[in-house]
Amino acid sequence: MRYLLDTCCVSDYLRGVDSVVQQLQRAKPSEVAVSAVTVMELRYGAARRQSPRLTAAVEAFLGGVSILAFDAESAERAGVLRATMESNGLGIGLADCQIAATAMALDLTLVTHDGDLKRVPDLKVVDWRHAP
């Protein structure tokens, strides 16, 4: 595995953002995964919109990708990461922190265009929205 897809990346894919669709199609299925936290965010968004079409798209996407648990090591990293960022005056949402910590714990590159996540120290980040 090489990439952890952030929720915004999956949303871009589902909306058909060309650069994201192309990059994801180029990646081998064994190279990409999502966090269980991203699964929660995607299902929340679909449930909130009450859109059968969006729900079906989310479920189809999730059926074809590996889902990584938010485990004890990721939880430990997330706690330290959030405290460190806050002590440096940088806020980060709980879900973003959990996703970043999962990527860090597993030495994966996070695919995102989220500015908060791009500020996380020592997190490998790539933005497929602006990929060549």
PALUMPA-157579 format. One record per residue: residue in one letter; x, y, z of N, C-alpha, C, CB in turn. Coordinates in steps of 0.02 Angstrom, whole numbers. Glycine has a CB too. Example, Ala and Ser with C-alpha at 12.3 -4.5 7.8 and 13.67 -1.06 7.14 Angstrom:
! residues 2
<rec residu="A" n_east="660" n_north="-284" n_up="390" ca_east="615" ca_north="-225" ca_up="390" c_east="660" c_north="-165" c_up="390" cb_east="565" cb_north="-224" cb_up="452"/>
<rec residu="S" n_east="642" n_north="-112" n_up="354" ca_east="684" ca_north="-53" ca_up="357" c_east="645" c_north="2" c_up="394" cb_east="704" cb_north="-30" cb_up="286"/>
This chain:
! residues 132
<rec residu="M" n_east="42" n_north="-58" n_up="0" ca_east="0" ca_north="0" ca_up="0" c_east="45" c_north="62" c_up="0" cb_east="-48" cb_north="0" cb_up="61"/>
<rec residu="R" n_east="20" n_north="113" n_up="-34" ca_east="61" ca_north="173" ca_up="-42" c_east="24" c_north="237" c_up="-24" cb_east="85" cb_north="177" cb_up="-113"/>
<rec residu="Y" n_east="-41" n_north="240" n_up="-39" ca_east="-80" ca_north="301" ca_up="-30" c_east="-140" c_north="290" c_up="16" cb_east="-103" cb_north="327" cb_up="-98"/>
<rec residu="L" n_east="-153" n_north="340" n_up="58" ca_east="-214" ca_north="342" ca_up="97" c_east="-254" c_north="401" c_up="70" cb_east="-199" cb_north="350" cb_up="174"/>
<rec residu="L" n_east="-314" n_north="387" n_up="47" ca_east="-355" ca_north="439" ca_up="17" c_east="-395" c_north="475" c_up="70" cb_east="-402" cb_north="409" cb_up="-36"/>
<rec residu="D" n_east="-388" n_north="540" n_up="73" ca_east="-428" ca_north="581" ca_up="119" c_east="-499" c_north="586" c_up="92" cb_east="-396" cb_north="651" cb_up="129"/>
<rec residu="T" n_east="-544" n_north="605" n_up="135" ca_east="-615" ca_north="611" ca_up="117" c_east="-625" c_north="658" c_up="58" cb_east="-656" cb_north="634" cb_up="176"/>
<rec residu="C" n_east="-589" n_north="714" n_up="58" ca_east="-598" ca_north="762" ca_up="3" c_east="-575" c_north="732" c_up="-64" cb_east="-560" cb_north="827" cb_up="17"/>
<rec residu="C" n_east="-525" n_north="689" n_up="-63" ca_east="-502" ca_north="656" ca_up="-124" c_east="-556" c_north="609" c_up="-150" cb_east="-436" cb_north="617" cb_up="-110"/>
<rec residu="V" n_east="-585" n_north="570" n_up="-106" ca_east="-639" ca_north="524" ca_up="-127" c_east="-699" c_north="564" c_up="-153" cb_east="-660" cb_north="478" cb_up="-68"/>
<rec residu="S" n_east="-715" n_north="618" n_up="-120" ca_east="-770" ca_north="661" ca_up="-143" c_east="-756" c_north="688" c_up="-212" cb_east="-782" cb_north="718" cb_up="-93"/>
<rec residu="D" n_east="-694" n_north="710" n_up="-224" ca_east="-676" ca_north="735" ca_up="-291" c_east="-684" c_north="680" c_up="-343" cb_east="-603" cb_north="761" cb_up="-291"/>
<rec residu="Y" n_east="-663" n_north="619" n_up="-325" ca_east="-670" ca_north="563" ca_up="-371" c_east="-743" c_north="550" c_up="-387" cb_east="-638" cb_north="499" cb_up="-340"/>
<rec residu="L" n_east="-785" n_north="550" n_up="-336" ca_east="-856" ca_north="537" ca_up="-346" c_east="-890" c_north="592" c_up="-386" cb_east="-891" cb_north="529" cb_up="-279"/>
<rec residu="R" n_east="-864" n_north="653" n_up="-381" ca_east="-891" ca_north="710" ca_up="-420" c_east="-862" c_north="712" c_up="-490" cb_east="-878" cb_north="776" cb_up="-384"/>
<rec residu="G" n_east="-812" n_north="670" n_up="-504" ca_east="-783" ca_north="667" ca_up="-571" c_east="-730" c_north="719" c_up="-585" cb_east="-836" cb_north="674" cb_up="-620"/>
<rec residu="V" n_east="-695" n_north="743" n_up="-533" ca_east="-640" ca_north="791" ca_up="-544" c_east="-586" c_north="754" c_up="-584" cb_east="-612" cb_north="819" cb_up="-475"/>
<rec residu="D" n_east="-575" n_north="778" n_up="-645" ca_east="-536" ca_north="742" ca_up="-694" c_east="-466" c_north="721" c_up="-670" cb_east="-528" cb_north="785" cb_up="-755"/>
<rec residu="S" n_east="-429" n_north="767" n_up="-640" ca_east="-361" ca_north="750" ca_up="-619" c_east="-361" c_north="696" c_up="-566" cb_east="-325" cb_north="812" cb_up="-593"/>
<rec residu="V" n_east="-409" n_north="697" n_up="-521" ca_east="-414" ca_north="647" ca_up="-468" c_east="-435" c_north="580" c_up="-497" cb_east="-463" cb_north="669" cb_up="-413"/>
<rec residu="V" n_east="-484" n_north="581" n_up="-542" ca_east="-506" ca_north="519" ca_up="-574" c_east="-448" c_north="487" c_up="-611" cb_east="-565" cb_north="533" cb_up="-623"/>
<rec residu="Q" n_east="-410" n_north="526" n_up="-649" ca_east="-354" ca_north="499" ca_up="-687" c_east="-300" c_north="469" c_up="-642" cb_east="-323" cb_north="553" cb_up="-730"/>
<rec residu="Q" n_east="-283" n_north="504" n_up="-588" ca_east="-232" ca_north="478" ca_up="-543" c_east="-254" c_north="414" c_up="-509" cb_east="-215" cb_north="531" cb_up="-490"/>
<rec residu="L" n_east="-317" n_north="411" n_up="-489" ca_east="-342" ca_north="352" ca_up="-456" c_east="-346" c_north="293" c_up="-504" cb_east="-411" cb_north="365" cb_up="-425"/>
<rec residu="Q" n_east="-364" n_north="307" n_up="-566" ca_east="-366" ca_north="253" ca_up="-616" c_east="-297" c_north="227" c_up="-633" cb_east="-400" cb_north="278" cb_up="-679"/>
<rec residu="R" n_east="-246" n_north="269" n_up="-626" ca_east="-177" ca_north="248" ca_up="-639" c_east="-149" c_north="205" c_up="-582" cb_east="-132" cb_north="309" cb_up="-649"/>
<rec residu="A" n_east="-174" n_north="216" n_up="-522" ca_east="-149" ca_north="179" ca_up="-464" c_east="-176" c_north="108" c_up="-465" cb_east="-168" cb_north="215" cb_up="-398"/>
<rec residu="K" n_east="-135" n_north="62" n_up="-442" ca_east="-157" ca_north="-7" ca_up="-434" c_east="-202" c_north="-10" c_up="-372" cb_east="-96" cb_north="-56" cb_up="-429"/>
<rec residu="P" n_east="-252" n_north="-54" n_up="-373" ca_east="-295" ca_north="-60" ca_up="-313" c_east="-256" c_north="-75" c_up="-250" cb_east="-347" cb_north="-114" cb_up="-325"/>
<rec residu="S" n_east="-201" n_north="-111" n_up="-255" ca_east="-161" ca_north="-128" ca_up="-197" c_east="-122" c_north="-67" c_up="-170" cb_east="-113" cb_north="-184" cb_up="-213"/>
<rec residu="E" n_east="-121" n_north="-12" n_up="-207" ca_east="-83" ca_north="47" ca_up="-186" c_east="-125" c_north="98" c_up="-147" cb_east="-54" cb_north="81" cb_up="-246"/>
<rec residu="V" n_east="-191" n_north="89" n_up="-145" ca_east="-234" ca_north="140" ca_up="-114" c_east="-279" c_north="109" c_up="-60" cb_east="-276" cb_north="175" cb_up="-166"/>
<rec residu="A" n_east="-294" n_north="151" n_up="-11" ca_east="-340" ca_north="132" ca_up="43" c_east="-373" c_north="194" c_up="70" cb_east="-302" cb_north="92" cb_up="99"/>
<rec residu="V" n_east="-423" n_north="184" n_up="111" ca_east="-454" ca_north="239" ca_up="149" c_east="-456" c_north="218" c_up="222" cb_east="-526" cb_north="255" cb_up="122"/>
<rec residu="S" n_east="-459" n_north="268" n_up="265" ca_east="-465" ca_north="256" ca_up="336" c_east="-538" c_north="243" c_up="354" cb_east="-438" cb_north="317" cb_up="376"/>
<rec residu="A" n_east="-549" n_north="206" n_up="407" ca_east="-617" ca_north="196" ca_up="432" c_east="-649" c_north="264" c_up="449" cb_east="-617" cb_north="150" cb_up="493"/>
<rec residu="V" n_east="-608" n_north="313" n_up="466" ca_east="-633" ca_north="380" ca_up="481" c_east="-662" c_north="411" c_up="417" cb_east="-577" cb_north="425" cb_up="510"/>
<rec residu="T" n_east="-629" n_north="401" n_up="361" ca_east="-654" ca_north="425" ca_up="297" c_east="-720" c_north="390" c_up="279" cb_east="-602" cb_north="414" cb_up="240"/>
<rec residu="V" n_east="-725" n_north="326" n_up="294" ca_east="-787" ca_north="289" ca_up="282" c_east="-844" c_north="323" c_up="321" cb_east="-780" cb_north="215" cb_up="303"/>
<rec residu="M" n_east="-831" n_north="339" n_up="384" ca_east="-882" ca_north="373" ca_up="424" c_east="-902" c_north="439" c_up="394" cb_east="-857" cb_north="383" cb_up="496"/>
<rec residu="E" n_east="-853" n_north="479" n_up="372" ca_east="-868" ca_north="545" ca_up="343" c_east="-908" c_north="538" c_up="278" cb_east="-803" cb_north="584" cb_up="331"/>
<rec residu="L" n_east="-890" n_north="490" n_up="236" ca_east="-926" ca_north="480" ca_up="174" c_east="-998" c_north="458" c_up="186" cb_east="-890" cb_north="428" cb_up="130"/>
<rec residu="R" n_east="-1006" n_north="411" n_up="231" ca_east="-1074" ca_north="386" ca_up="246" c_east="-1116" c_north="440" c_up="281" cb_east="-1070" cb_north="323" cb_up="290"/>
<rec residu="Y" n_east="-1085" n_north="480" n_up="322" ca_east="-1120" ca_north="536" ca_up="354" c_east="-1145" c_north="585" c_up="300" cb_east="-1074" cb_north="572" cb_up="405"/>
<rec residu="G" n_east="-1100" n_north="603" n_up="254" ca_east="-1119" ca_north="649" ca_up="201" c_east="-1176" c_north="623" c_up="158" cb_east="-1060" cb_north="664" cb_up="157"/>
<rec residu="A" n_east="-1173" n_north="560" n_up="141" ca_east="-1226" ca_north="529" ca_up="101" c_east="-1292" c_north="527" c_up="140" cb_east="-1206" cb_north="458" cb_up="79"/>
<rec residu="A" n_east="-1289" n_north="509" n_up="203" ca_east="-1350" ca_north="505" ca_up="244" c_east="-1380" c_north="575" c_up="254" cb_east="-1335" cb_north="472" cb_up="312"/>
<rec residu="R" n_east="-1338" n_north="624" n_up="264" ca_east="-1362" ca_north="692" ca_up="274" c_east="-1397" c_north="719" c_up="212" cb_east="-1304" cb_north="738" cb_up="293"/>
<rec residu="R" n_east="-1372" n_north="701" n_up="154" ca_east="-1402" ca_north="725" ca_up="91" c_east="-1463" c_north="683" c_up="71" cb_east="-1350" cb_north="722" cb_up="35"/>
<rec residu="Q" n_east="-1470" n_north="625" n_up="102" ca_east="-1526" ca_north="580" ca_up="86" c_east="-1533" c_north="569" c_up="11" cb_east="-1591" cb_north="609" cb_up="115"/>
<rec residu="S" n_east="-1476" n_north="557" n_up="-20" ca_east="-1474" ca_north="546" ca_up="-92" c_east="-1459" c_north="472" c_up="-107" cb_east="-1422" cb_north="592" cb_up="-126"/>
<rec residu="P" n_east="-1508" n_north="435" n_up="-134" ca_east="-1494" ca_north="365" ca_up="-151" c_east="-1437" c_north="358" c_up="-201" cb_east="-1557" cb_north="333" cb_up="-179"/>
<rec residu="R" n_east="-1432" n_north="405" n_up="-247" ca_east="-1378" ca_north="403" ca_up="-297" c_east="-1309" c_north="411" c_up="-264" cb_east="-1388" cb_north="458" cb_up="-351"/>
<rec residu="L" n_east="-1303" n_north="460" n_up="-219" ca_east="-1240" ca_north="471" ca_up="-184" c_east="-1224" c_north="411" c_up="-139" cb_east="-1242" cb_north="535" cb_up="-143"/>
<rec residu="T" n_east="-1273" n_north="386" n_up="-104" ca_east="-1263" ca_north="328" ca_up="-61" c_east="-1238" c_north="268" c_up="-101" cb_east="-1328" cb_north="309" cb_up="-24"/>
<rec residu="A" n_east="-1268" n_north="256" n_up="-159" ca_east="-1246" ca_north="201" ca_up="-202" c_east="-1175" c_north="212" c_up="-227" cb_east="-1294" cb_north="193" cb_up="-262"/>
<rec residu="A" n_east="-1157" n_north="274" n_up="-244" ca_east="-1090" ca_north="289" ca_up="-268" c_east="-1038" c_north="278" c_up="-213" cb_east="-1086" cb_north="361" cb_up="-294"/>
<rec residu="V" n_east="-1054" n_north="300" n_up="-153" ca_east="-1009" ca_north="291" ca_up="-96" c_east="-1000" c_north="216" c_up="-83" cb_east="-1037" cb_north="326" cb_up="-33"/>
<rec residu="E" n_east="-1054" n_north="179" n_up="-80" ca_east="-1049" ca_north="107" ca_up="-66" c_east="-1011" c_north="70" c_up="-121" cb_east="-1118" cb_north="77" cb_up="-58"/>
<rec residu="A" n_east="-1021" n_north="89" n_up="-183" ca_east="-984" ca_north="58" ca_up="-238" c_east="-910" c_north="72" c_up="-232" cb_east="-1010" cb_north="82" cb_up="-306"/>
<rec residu="F" n_east="-893" n_north="134" n_up="-216" ca_east="-822" ca_north="151" ca_up="-208" c_east="-791" c_north="112" c_up="-150" cb_east="-814" cb_north="227" cb_up="-196"/>
<rec residu="L" n_east="-825" n_north="111" n_up="-94" ca_east="-798" ca_north="77" ca_up="-35" c_east="-792" c_north="2" c_up="-45" cb_east="-841" cb_north="91" cb_up="26"/>
<rec residu="G" n_east="-835" n_north="-26" n_up="-88" ca_east="-831" ca_north="-97" ca_up="-103" c_east="-769" c_north="-117" c_up="-142" cb_east="-891" cb_north="-119" cb_up="-141"/>
<rec residu="G" n_east="-735" n_north="-68" n_up="-171" ca_east="-677" ca_north="-83" ca_up="-212" c_east="-611" c_north="-58" c_up="-184" cb_east="-686" cb_north="-54" cb_up="-279"/>
<rec residu="V" n_east="-610" n_north="-38" n_up="-120" ca_east="-549" ca_north="-10" ca_up="-91" c_east="-537" c_north="-41" c_up="-22" cb_east="-553" cb_north="67" cb_up="-87"/>
<rec residu="S" n_east="-474" n_north="-45" n_up="-3" ca_east="-457" ca_north="-69" ca_up="64" c_east="-475" c_north="-16" c_up="116" cb_east="-381" cb_north="-87" cb_up="70"/>
<rec residu="I" n_east="-502" n_north="-38" n_up="172" ca_east="-520" ca_north="7" ca_up="227" c_east="-476" c_north="-9" c_up="286" cb_east="-596" cb_north="1" cb_up="245"/>
<rec residu="L" n_east="-440" n_north="41" n_up="310" ca_east="-393" ca_north="32" ca_up="365" c_east="-424" c_north="54" c_up="430" cb_east="-328" cb_north="70" cb_up="352"/>
<rec residu="A" n_east="-416" n_north="14" n_up="482" ca_east="-444" ca_north="30" ca_up="548" c_east="-405" c_north="87" c_up="580" cb_east="-442" cb_north="-33" cb_up="593"/>
<rec residu="F" n_east="-440" n_north="124" n_up="622" ca_east="-407" ca_north="172" ca_up="665" c_east="-389" c_north="134" c_up="728" cb_east="-454" cb_north="235" cb_up="681"/>
<rec residu="D" n_east="-326" n_north="113" n_up="732" ca_east="-304" ca_north="68" ca_up="785" c_east="-269" c_north="104" c_up="841" cb_east="-258" cb_north="14" cb_up="756"/>
<rec residu="A" n_east="-242" n_north="66" n_up="888" ca_east="-210" ca_north="94" ca_up="948" c_east="-150" c_north="137" c_up="930" cb_east="-190" cb_north="39" cb_up="995"/>
<rec residu="E" n_east="-109" n_north="115" n_up="883" ca_east="-50" ca_north="154" ca_up="864" c_east="-71" c_north="220" c_up="832" cb_east="-5" cb_north="114" cb_up="816"/>
<rec residu="S" n_east="-121" n_north="217" n_up="788" ca_east="-146" ca_north="279" ca_up="757" c_east="-176" c_north="326" c_up="810" cb_east="-199" cb_north="262" cb_up="703"/>
<rec residu="A" n_east="-211" n_north="297" n_up="859" ca_east="-241" ca_north="337" ca_up="912" c_east="-187" c_north="373" c_up="953" cb_east="-285" cb_north="294" cb_up="958"/>
<rec residu="E" n_east="-134" n_north="337" n_up="969" ca_east="-79" ca_north="367" ca_up="1007" c_east="-48" c_north="424" c_up="968" cb_east="-25" cb_north="314" cb_up="1024"/>
<rec residu="R" n_east="-35" n_north="412" n_up="904" ca_east="-5" ca_north="464" ca_up="862" c_east="-52" c_north="524" c_up="855" cb_east="11" cb_north="437" cb_up="792"/>
<rec residu="A" n_east="-117" n_north="511" n_up="849" ca_east="-165" ca_north="565" ca_up="841" c_east="-167" c_north="610" c_up="903" cb_east="-235" cb_north="537" cb_up="827"/>
<rec residu="G" n_east="-165" n_north="579" n_up="961" ca_east="-166" ca_north="619" ca_up="1023" c_east="-106" c_north="664" c_up="1029" cb_east="-169" cb_north="573" cb_up="1083"/>
<rec residu="V" n_east="-47" n_north="637" n_up="1015" ca_east="14" ca_north="677" ca_up="1019" c_east="15" c_north="730" c_up="964" cb_east="76" cb_north="631" cb_up="1012"/>
<rec residu="L" n_east="-6" n_north="711" n_up="904" ca_east="-7" ca_north="758" ca_up="848" c_east="-53" c_north="817" c_up="862" cb_east="-29" cb_north="722" cb_up="784"/>
<rec residu="R" n_east="-113" n_north="804" n_up="885" ca_east="-161" ca_north="858" ca_up="897" c_east="-136" c_north="904" c_up="952" cb_east="-230" cb_north="829" cb_up="916"/>
<rec residu="A" n_east="-108" n_north="876" n_up="1005" ca_east="-81" ca_north="918" ca_up="1059" c_east="-22" c_north="960" c_up="1035" cb_east="-59" cb_north="873" cb_up="1119"/>
<rec residu="T" n_east="22" n_north="930" n_up="995" ca_east="80" ca_north="966" ca_up="968" c_east="58" c_north="1023" c_up="923" cb_east="126" cb_north="919" cb_up="930"/>
<rec residu="M" n_east="11" n_north="1009" n_up="879" ca_east="-12" ca_north="1061" ca_up="833" c_east="-46" c_north="1117" c_up="871" cb_east="-61" cb_north="1032" cb_up="781"/>
<rec residu="E" n_east="-88" n_north="1100" n_up="920" ca_east="-122" ca_north="1152" ca_up="959" c_east="-73" c_north="1194" c_up="998" cb_east="-173" cb_north="1121" cb_up="1006"/>
<rec residu="S" n_east="-20" n_north="1163" n_up="1025" ca_east="29" ca_north="1201" ca_up="1063" c_east="69" c_north="1248" c_up="1018" cb_east="77" cb_north="1154" cb_up="1099"/>
<rec residu="N" n_east="69" n_north="1234" n_up="952" ca_east="102" ca_north="1278" ca_up="904" c_east="52" c_north="1326" c_up="871" cb_east="137" cb_north="1236" cb_up="851"/>
<rec residu="G" n_east="-9" n_north="1329" n_up="898" ca_east="-59" ca_north="1375" ca_up="872" c_east="-92" c_north="1352" c_up="808" cb_east="-28" cb_north="1440" cb_up="861"/>
<rec residu="L" n_east="-87" n_north="1288" n_up="792" ca_east="-117" ca_north="1261" ca_up="731" c_east="-173" c_north="1214" c_up="750" cb_east="-64" cb_north="1224" cb_up="689"/>
<rec residu="G" n_east="-234" n_north="1233" n_up="735" ca_east="-291" ca_north="1189" ca_up="749" c_east="-297" c_north="1136" c_up="696" cb_east="-355" cb_north="1230" cb_up="754"/>
<rec residu="I" n_east="-326" n_north="1080" n_up="715" ca_east="-341" ca_north="1026" ca_up="668" c_east="-402" c_north="989" c_up="693" cb_east="-279" cb_north="977" cb_up="659"/>
<rec residu="G" n_east="-448" n_north="976" n_up="649" ca_east="-508" ca_north="939" ca_up="668" c_east="-493" c_north="868" c_up="689" cb_east="-558" cb_north="939" cb_up="611"/>
<rec residu="L" n_east="-536" n_north="841" n_up="730" ca_east="-525" ca_north="774" ca_up="755" c_east="-520" c_north="722" c_up="700" cb_east="-581" cb_north="754" cb_up="803"/>
<rec residu="A" n_east="-567" n_north="723" n_up="652" ca_east="-565" ca_north="673" ca_up="598" c_east="-502" c_north="681" c_up="556" cb_east="-628" cb_north="680" cb_up="554"/>
<rec residu="D" n_east="-484" n_north="743" n_up="540" ca_east="-422" ca_north="755" ca_up="501" c_east="-361" c_north="728" c_up="538" cb_east="-413" cb_north="829" cb_up="485"/>
<rec residu="C" n_east="-360" n_north="740" n_up="603" ca_east="-304" ca_north="717" ca_up="644" c_east="-300" c_north="641" c_up="644" cb_east="-311" cb_north="743" cb_up="715"/>
<rec residu="Q" n_east="-358" n_north="608" n_up="648" ca_east="-359" ca_north="535" ca_up="648" c_east="-336" c_north="507" c_up="580" cb_east="-430" cb_north="509" cb_up="664"/>
<rec residu="I" n_east="-357" n_north="538" n_up="527" ca_east="-337" ca_north="516" ca_up="460" c_east="-262" c_north="526" c_up="450" cb_east="-377" cb_north="554" cb_up="405"/>
<rec residu="A" n_east="-237" n_north="584" n_up="470" ca_east="-165" ca_north="599" ca_up="464" c_east="-124" c_north="549" c_up="505" cb_east="-149" cb_north="671" cb_up="487"/>
<rec residu="A" n_east="-146" n_north="535" n_up="565" ca_east="-109" ca_north="489" ca_up="609" c_east="-109" c_north="418" c_up="581" cb_east="-140" cb_north="488" cb_up="679"/>
<rec residu="T" n_east="-163" n_north="398" n_up="549" ca_east="-165" ca_north="332" ca_up="517" c_east="-113" c_north="329" c_up="461" cb_east="-236" cb_north="317" cb_up="489"/>
<rec residu="A" n_east="-110" n_north="380" n_up="420" ca_east="-60" ca_north="382" ca_up="366" c_east="10" c_north="380" c_up="395" cb_east="-69" cb_north="446" cb_up="323"/>
<rec residu="M" n_east="22" n_north="417" n_up="447" ca_east="89" ca_north="419" ca_up="477" c_east="108" c_north="352" c_up="509" cb_east="93" cb_north="475" cb_up="529"/>
<rec residu="A" n_east="61" n_north="322" n_up="543" ca_east="75" ca_north="258" ca_up="576" c_east="92" c_north="203" c_up="527" cb_east="15" cb_north="237" cb_up="618"/>
<rec residu="L" n_east="63" n_north="207" n_up="467" ca_east="74" ca_north="155" ca_up="416" c_east="123" c_north="177" c_up="362" cb_east="8" cb_north="136" cb_up="385"/>
<rec residu="D" n_east="153" n_north="236" n_up="371" ca_east="201" ca_north="263" ca_up="323" c_east="172" c_north="269" c_up="253" cb_east="265" cb_north="220" cb_up="321"/>
<rec residu="L" n_east="111" n_north="296" n_up="249" ca_east="77" ca_north="306" ca_up="186" c_east="77" c_north="380" c_up="168" cb_east="4" cb_north="279" cb_up="189"/>
<rec residu="T" n_east="71" n_north="394" n_up="104" ca_east="64" ca_north="463" ca_up="80" c_east="-11" c_north="478" c_up="79" cb_east="96" cb_north="472" cb_up="9"/>
<rec residu="L" n_east="-30" n_north="534" n_up="111" ca_east="-100" ca_north="554" ca_up="113" c_east="-116" c_north="594" c_up="50" cb_east="-115" cb_north="595" cb_up="177"/>
<rec residu="V" n_east="-168" n_north="575" n_up="16" ca_east="-191" ca_north="611" ca_up="-44" c_east="-247" c_north="658" c_up="-22" cb_east="-215" cb_north="561" cb_up="-100"/>
<rec residu="T" n_east="-234" n_north="723" n_up="-26" ca_east="-282" ca_north="773" ca_up="-2" c_east="-267" c_north="841" c_up="-33" cb_east="-280" cb_north="779" cb_up="74"/>
<rec residu="H" n_east="-317" n_north="884" n_up="-32" ca_east="-305" ca_north="955" ca_up="-47" c_east="-324" c_north="998" c_up="13" cb_east="-345" cb_north="977" cb_up="-111"/>
<rec residu="D" n_east="-336" n_north="967" n_up="69" ca_east="-355" ca_north="1001" ca_up="131" c_east="-295" c_north="1039" c_up="159" cb_east="-382" cb_north="950" cb_up="183"/>
<rec residu="G" n_east="-302" n_north="1104" n_up="165" ca_east="-247" ca_north="1146" ca_up="190" c_east="-225" c_north="1129" c_up="260" cb_east="-267" cb_north="1217" cb_up="188"/>
<rec residu="D" n_east="-271" n_north="1110" n_up="304" ca_east="-253" ca_north="1092" ca_up="372" c_east="-207" c_north="1031" c_up="372" cb_east="-316" cb_north="1078" cb_up="415"/>
<rec residu="L" n_east="-222" n_north="983" n_up="330" ca_east="-181" ca_north="923" ca_up="328" c_east="-112" c_north="935" c_up="296" cb_east="-217" cb_north="868" cb_up="289"/>
<rec residu="K" n_east="-108" n_north="983" n_up="252" ca_east="-44" ca_north="1000" ca_up="221" c_east="4" c_north="1031" c_up="272" cb_east="-54" cb_north="1047" cb_up="162"/>
<rec residu="R" n_east="-22" n_north="1055" n_up="329" ca_east="20" ca_north="1086" ca_up="380" c_east="44" c_north="1037" c_up="433" cb_east="-19" cb_north="1142" cb_up="414"/>
<rec residu="V" n_east="23" n_north="974" n_up="429" ca_east="42" ca_north="925" ca_up="480" c_east="116" c_north="908" c_up="473" cb_east="-2" cb_north="861" cb_up="474"/>
<rec residu="P" n_east="154" n_north="919" n_up="526" ca_east="226" ca_north="904" ca_up="523" c_east="239" c_north="829" c_up="509" cb_east="261" cb_north="924" cb_up="588"/>
<rec residu="D" n_east="286" n_north="817" n_up="465" ca_east="310" ca_north="748" ca_up="449" c_east="258" c_north="705" c_up="413" cb_east="330" cb_north="714" cb_up="512"/>
<rec residu="L" n_east="204" n_north="733" n_up="390" ca_east="154" ca_north="696" ca_up="352" c_east="171" c_north="702" c_up="278" cb_east="81" cb_north="721" cb_up="367"/>
<rec residu="K" n_east="176" n_north="645" n_up="245" ca_east="187" ca_north="646" ca_up="172" c_east="119" c_north="658" c_up="139" cb_east="219" cb_north="578" cb_up="147"/>
<rec residu="V" n_east="116" n_north="711" n_up="98" ca_east="54" ca_north="732" ca_up="67" c_east="64" c_north="743" c_up="-8" cb_east="27" cb_north="796" cb_up="100"/>
<rec residu="V" n_east="14" n_north="723" n_up="-46" ca_east="12" ca_north="738" ca_up="-118" c_east="-59" c_north="762" c_up="-133" cb_east="33" cb_north="675" cb_up="-162"/>
<rec residu="D" n_east="-64" n_north="809" n_up="-180" ca_east="-129" ca_north="837" ca_up="-199" c_east="-143" c_north="816" c_up="-271" cb_east="-130" cb_north="915" cb_up="-192"/>
<rec residu="W" n_east="-188" n_north="768" n_up="-281" ca_east="-204" ca_north="745" ca_up="-348" c_east="-248" c_north="794" c_up="-387" cb_east="-239" cb_north="678" cb_up="-345"/>
<rec residu="R" n_east="-276" n_north="843" n_up="-353" ca_east="-315" ca_north="894" ca_up="-388" c_east="-270" c_north="934" c_up="-435" cb_east="-351" cb_north="940" cb_up="-338"/>
<rec residu="H" n_east="-208" n_north="942" n_up="-414" ca_east="-160" ca_north="982" ca_up="-452" c_east="-105" c_north="939" c_up="-482" cb_east="-130" cb_north="1035" cb_up="-408"/>
<rec residu="A" n_east="-120" n_north="876" n_up="-493" ca_east="-70" ca_north="830" ca_up="-521" c_east="-62" c_north="843" c_up="-595" cb_east="-91" cb_north="755" cb_up="-508"/>
<rec residu="P" n_east="-2" n_north="831" n_up="-621" ca_east="11" ca_north="842" ca_up="-692" c_east="-27" c_north="793" c_up="-736" cb_east="85" cb_north="837" cb_up="-707"/>
